[in-house]
């Protein structure tokens, strides 16, 4: 027996398209947060390494 076709899958509703400026701001913030996290990890690992070596 064939199942009826459903309109949506999953619990989340599809979001409307964002404006171009919003998408640009989201990408920019994503890039800034990624750089900040990577920088914090590098600084933290260097501090641990320096602590072990000195």
N, C-alpha and C positions, 0 to 999 in steps of 0.2 A: 504494500500500500504506500502511495506517495505522500510525503508530508507537505503540508501547506507552506508556502514560501513566507518567511518572516521578514519584516521590515528592518529590524535592528538586531544586532548581535551584541551580547554583553550588557553591562549595566550602565555604561557611560553614554551620554548623549553626544552626538556630534556637535562640536563647537562651530559657531559661525566664523567665516573668514575674518581675520583681523585686518586692520588697516596696515598699509605699507610701513608707516612710521612705527607702529606697535611691533611688527615683526622685526624691523631693524633694531629697535631697542631691546627686544628679547634676545636677539643674537648677540648684541654688544654686551649685554649684562651676562649672558652665558659665557662669553669669551673672557670677560673680566674676572668672573668667579673662578673659572678654570685656571687662569693664570695665577690668581691669588692662592688657590689651594695647592697647586704644584710648587709655587714659591715657598709656601709654609712647610710643605713636606721636605723640600730640599734643605731649607734652613734648619729644620728640626733634626734631620738625619745628619747634617754636618755638625751640629752641636753635640749630638750623641757620639759621633765618631771622634770629634776633637776631645771630648771628655774622656773617652777610652784611651786615646793616644797620649794625652798630656798628663 
